[in-house]
Amino acid sequence: DTVVFVEVKARTTLAAALESVTPRMRHRIAGAARYFLAKNEKLAGCALRFDVIALAPPFYWRHLDNAFAPPA
């Protein structure tokens, strides 16, 4: 019953990947989520979650569940 929107960022370090999800980027992701939900009315009652997955070479990763709340 949850729709999860996942932003995946790959950079040279995990810190750089996480820092790349800026307030502006979060705003754009939330806008894309609103558009998606408007086109898929059957999902209107579902809970929303915004996750971030950060990747860095060679095989480092970090998954942040519920990384941010959508901007109002």
C-alpha positions in Angstrom: 0.0 0.0 0.0 3.0 2.3 -0.4 4.3 3.9 -3.6 8.1 4.4 -3.3 10.0 6.9 -5.4 13.7 6.2 -5.5 16.4 8.6 -6.6 19.7 6.9 -7.4 22.8 9.0 -7.5 26.3 7.8 -8.4 29.4 10.0 -7.6 33.0 9.5 -6.8 32.2 9.3 -3.1 29.0 8.4 -1.1 29.1 11.8 0.5 29.1 13.5 -2.9 26.2 11.3 -4.0 24.1 12.1 -1.0 24.9 15.9 -1.2 23.7 15.9 -4.9 20.1 15.4 -3.7 19.6 19.1 -3.2 16.4 20.9 -2.1 15.8 21.8 -5.8 16.2 18.1 -6.8 13.8 17.0 -4.0 11.3 19.6 -5.3 11.6 18.2 -8.9 11.2 14.6 -7.6 8.1 15.5 -5.7 6.7 17.2 -8.8 7.4 14.1 -10.8 5.7 12.0 -8.1 2.6 14.3 -8.2 2.4 14.0 -12.0 2.8 10.2 -11.8 0.0 9.9 -9.2 -2.3 12.2 -11.3 -1.9 9.8 -14.2 -2.4 6.7 -12.0 -5.5 7.4 -10.1 -5.8 3.9 -8.7 -2.7 4.7 -6.5 -4.3 7.9 -5.0 -4.9 6.3 -1.6 -1.5 4.8 -1.2 1.1 6.1 1.2 4.2 7.8 -0.4 7.8 7.3 0.4 10.9 9.0 -1.1 14.1 7.0 -0.9 17.7 7.8 -2.0 20.3 5.3 -3.1 23.9 6.6 -3.2 26.6 4.7 -5.2 30.3 5.1 -5.3 33.1 3.1 -6.8 34.1 0.4 -6.5 31.2 -1.2 -4.7 30.0 1.2 -2.0 26.3 1.9 -1.6 23.9 3.4 0.9 20.1 3.2 0.9 18.2 5.8 2.8 14.6 4.8 3.4 12.2 7.7 3.7 15.1 10.1 3.0 12.9 13.2 2.7 9.4 14.4 2.9 7.9 16.0 -0.2 8.1 19.8 -0.1 4.7 21.5 0.4 
